[in-house]
Amino acid sequence: MDIVSSSETFSEHLSAERRLSPQTVRAYSSDLRQLAAFAEGRDVDDVAGVSLELLRDWLWAASEAGTSKATLARRTATAKAWTAWLVRTDRVAIDVAARLRSPKTGRTLPRVVGRGPFDELLAGLEDRASSGEPNAMRDLAVVELLYASALRVSELCGLDRDDLDLDRLTVRVTGKGDKERVVPFGVPAQSAIVDYLTSARPVLFARGVASEQRPAPGAALFIGTRGGRLGPRSVYTLVARLLDAVPGGGPAGPHALRHTAATHLLDGGADLRAVQELLGHASLATTQIYTHVSVERIKESYRNAHPRA
């Protein structure tokens, strides 16, 4: 079986059987396309010709090209998952990637926006939304809910109106692996969402009708400029623009708001297990990164404020 065909079948397996997120499936598929192109350059186009040496050469070439350790680690995981699947489905006899070692990525702390700068960011959004412009009102509701419930961008964009319980201040979220959880949000988010649903969403919906891009009636909570369901790319653009004006380095996407919410909760005394449930983490170890963030913030404050630091 050729490498390209097997990788396409493998991607279908990841989506239909393992129920991985579309983003994860796209990443694995991209890795395998690059592997197929590299193998073709070595005159290998069949899965039977893939060897441990070929995989090591592929990763080494990527490393020499400046690929980050995190990406190399993901590509290693992709190769190992793919070759293990090839063995399980009797496409090859030997798992050639079983001894493939993943590079250590090291620990990097996520970007967190301080309380003061984040309050200023929200104040700017509130000022824009007060004009009644539909997109501005939606943007405020989006950022408030992202921060209030520490949502992933895919979770936010997948929300339907029926997922909201405005009386109980909760939202039903479908996370990784199609796992559902119910998470709370606060009064500021509730106020922004009510204003959006009352005044902005009907206008955006009407634009979709006029442009024949109408979403399913009563379905999508957040609607884009042209009337369809708001997509992750639009949210990335919105948050990146907002964070560009905020001091600090690091990634400027919606995940920074999730990091910020989790860290602010722990700074405020929230229990680590409760934060784990809120974030939808399967492992507590994943959530513990935010305790490191809190410690680093304490150290930074100490260094800046203590005369003997």
N, C-alpha and C positions, 0 to 999 in steps of 0.2 A: 504494500500500500504506500502511495507517495505521501510525503510529509505534509503537503498542503491539504490534501483531502482528509488525512487523519487529524490534523489540527482543527479543521472545520467541524468534524464529527465530535472531537473532544470538547470544543466550545459548546456545541449543542448539549452534550452530556452535563457540562457545568451549569448550564442554564436550566435545563429541564429536570435533571435528576438531583443534582446537588443544590439547586436553587440559589446559586450565588447571585450577588447583585449584578445588574447590567454593567456597572463600572468595573467590577472585578473581572467579569467575562471579557470585556473589551481589552483590559490590560493583559490578560493571559493570551488572548488572540493576537494582540500586537506583538508580544514577545515571540510567539511561535512563527509569526510571519517573518520576523527578523531572523529567527533561527533558520527558517526554510531558505531565505535568501543567502545567508552565510553558507549553509550546507551546499547550495547549488554552486556557489563559487568554488567549492571543493569537489565538485562533480558527484555530489551525493543528493539524490532526490527521493530515495525510498527510506522508509523507517528502519529497514533492516541494515542500512548503511550507517546509521547514527551510532556513534561510539562515545565512550567517556572522554576520549582525547578530543573528539570534535566539539563536544559540549564545553570542555575546558578552554579550547582555543577560541570558541565563540565568546565566552565570558572574558577571557584575557583581552581579546580585540576590543571589546566594549570598554573594558577598564582603561586601556591605552588611549581610547578616544575621549576619555574624561567622564564616562558615565558614573553617576554617584553610587556610593556603596548601597544605598537603599534600593536603587533600581537594580543593581547587580544581585542583591539578595532576592528581590522579587523574581527576577529572571531565573535564578537558581530554583526557587520554589516552583515556578512554572514548569521548568524542565523535569523536575523530580515528579511532579504530579502527572505530567503527560506520559512519561515513560512507565510510571507505575500503572497508569490506566492502560497503556499498550499491552503490558504483561497480563493484566486482569482480563482483558478482552481477547487474549490469544492472538494478538497481532504480531508480537515478538516473543521470544522465549526468555530473554534475559533483560532485567532492569538495569540498563547501563548507567543510569544517573543515581543509583542507590548510594554510591560512594562519592557523589558530587558534594563538595562542601560549600556552604554559603558564607560569604564574607561577613565579618562582624560589622554591624552598622554603627555601633556606638549609641549613646543616649543623647538625644537632642531635646531640649525643653521647648514646648509649643509656645507660640506667641500669645501673650495675654495683654489685654488693654486695661489700664488702671481705671479705678472708679471715677476719678475726676475727668480724664479725657473721654471716657465712655458717656458720662452724663452730658458733656458738651456735644458729643456726637448726636445723642438722642435729642438734645435741645434744638440742634440745627434741623433735624428731620421734622420735629414738631412744628418749627417755624414755617418750613416749606409746606407741610400738610395743612396748616391753618388757612392757606390760600384757597383750599377746596379743590386743588388740581388733583384729578383721580390718580395719576401715577404717583404723586407725592404722598397721597393718603395710603395707597397700597404699600409703598416703600416703608413707611413708618410701621405699618402693621406687620410687615415681613420681618423687619429687624427686631421689633419688640418681641415677636413670637420666637424667632431664632434664639434670642438671648434668654427670654423668660423660661423656655422649656429645653434649652440646650440641644436643639434639634440638628440632625445632619441635613444638608441641603436637599438631598434626595427625599428625605422624610417630609420636609416642608413642602416641596413641590408636588409630592404625591397626595397631599391632604385634600379631602373633599369637605364640603360644608357640613355634611352629617357627622364628620369626625369631631367637630367642636361641640362642647357642652358649655355654653356661655354662662349658665346659671351656676354650675359646679366649678367653673374655671379649670376645666381639664380638656385635654385633646387626646384622641386615640391615634397612635402612631404605628405604622408598619415599618419595622426596622430591618436589619440584615437578617437573611434567612427567613423572611416573611414572618418574623416574630412580632407580635403585637404587644404594645405596652400603653398604659394610660399615664400621662404626665401632666402636672399642674402648670398653670401660668398665672401671672398676677393681674392686679386691677389695671395697671397702665396698659398691658397688652390687651386686656379685655376691651378697654375704652378705644384703643386704636383699631381693633378688629371690628367693633360695632360701628364705628364711624366709617370704616372702609366698606363694610357690607351694606350700610344704609345709603351712602352717598357716592362711593367710587365704583364699586363692583358693577352696579347696574349700567353705568356709563361705559365701562370697559366691555361689558357683555354686549351692549348695543352696538359698539364698534365692530365686534366680532360678527354680529348678524349682518351688518352692512357690508362687510368685506368677505362674507361667506366663509368665515373661519370660526363659526360658532362652536363653542365647547358643548359637551353633553349637558343638557339642562339640569341645573341644580347640582352639578358634579364638582368641578374644580373649585377649591377655595380661593386660590390666588390666580388671577387672570392677567395675562400679558397685555402689552400695548395694543395688539391687534386682535384681541378677543380669545385667543387660545389659552390653554393651561400655561401658567408661568413656568419657564424652564430653568434648570440649574445654571446655565450659562448667563442668563439675565441676572440671577441672584449673585453670581460671582462678580459680574461687572459692577453691580450696585455696591456690594460690600467692599470690593477692592478700591473703588473710588472714595468711599467714606474713610477707609483705613489709611489711604495714601496721605491724608491730612493729619493723621494721628502720629505722634512721636513713637519711635520704636521700629526695630527691624523684624524680619521674619515674614512668613507667608501672610498674605492679606486677603485670603478668601473667607467664605462663610464659616469654615471650621475654626477660625480664630475666635468667632463669637461663641462657639461651643466650648472651646478651651477657656475663654474668659468667664463664661457662666459657671463652669465647674469650679474654677479657681476661686471665684468670688463666693461661691457657696461654702467651700472649705474654709476660706478666710473668715467667713461669718459664723463658723462653728458647726456646719452641717456634718452629719455622720457619713463616713466614707461609704458604707453600705447603701445608704439612701442615695448618694450621688451615683453610685454604680447602677442602681435601679433606674434612676432618672435618665442616665445616658444610654441605657440598654446594653451595657458591657457584659459579655458572658463571663469574663474573668475579672476578679478584683484587682489582679496585678496590672491590668490595663488602666484602671482608674487611679492606681497609686501614683502614676506620673504626676498627677495634679498636686499631690502632697509635696513632691519635689519642687514644683513651681512655687507653692506657698512658702517653702523654706527659703528658696532663692530670693523671693520678694522680701522676706524678713531680713535676710543678709544684706540685700541691697540698701534697704532702709537704714539698717545699722551702719553700714559703711558711709552713707551720706549724712547721717545725723550725729553719730557718736564722735566726740572729740578725740577719743583714743582708739578709734577703729583702725 
